Amino acid sequence: MYEQIMDLVLFKGISREQVSQLVEKNCVVFESFRAGESIVTFGQEQNRVLFIVSGHARMTTVSADRRMAMSQTISSGAVIGADALFGWEITASATIDALTDLSALVFDKEQYVRLLKSDDIYLLNYLNYLALNMHNARRSVRSFPADSVAAFLGRWLMTATHQNGTNIMAHATITDLSELTGISEELVGDELKQLQAVGLLLFNAEQGHIRILGRREFIEYLDPPRVDDTPDDDLTEEDGQTQQEEDVTTQETGETPAEE
């Protein structure tokens, strides 16, 4: 258990002694979810933070006009709810359901605030986590101009998916993408074919499903890293779809956007 906690992004750098103190003083709670069980519902007030320690979940974000959705599989190490714990907007922006049996380390808001106050390392990790999310939002605006389908998808990837999210699917018809981007349906179709040809995605025009084959690869296609750049998302392990995750999520390629 100690190693699992020490590997979580918001607990990076803590010692086994600190983990022991954390367990003793905070009455650490692990919550279990069965496959198919709801973890978070869109619009639900976020009054706790969850850290997945085992299992897989499916996270789906839907646009306000319901014409675009993006879903992904999140796994061990993923953080749920930390970005909406404080501020004006404290409701969940996505729906998350357990894809397999899942275990999560859970802190309620009051408990997590006490943790942040207990040691600077917890606060620093939390601030770095929030700063990364802000950086991704700024980068998506700065580097992905609204003049292509690739840039439109890239902004969604940067702001609505976890850095280690796998089996990422965008759900939108060519007609919807045309109206959302202001690009003709013919050019939308041509660009999707081009992106498929270079190995960045697979799309099914009839069903409106677009599978992103690699989050990092897609982002770097739009905004190639410079020599002096520090890689984004360096708070966790590098992106990559393991065969295990592919096996777990193969069944999802035919899914439709979740209801809000």
Secondary structure, DSSP 8 states (H G I E B T S, - for coil): -HHHHHTSGGGTT--HHHHHHHHHHHT-EEEEE-TT-EEE-TT-B--EEEEEEES-EEEEEE-TTSS-EEEEEE-TT-EESGGGSSSS--B-SSEEEESS-EEEEEEEHHHHHHHHHH-HHHHHHHHHHHHHHHHHHHHHHHHS-SSSHHHHHHHHHHHHS-TT-EEEEEE--HHHHHHHHT--HHHHHHHHHHHHHTTSEEEETTTTEEEES-HHHHHHHHS---TT---TTTTS------HHHHHHHGGGGG------
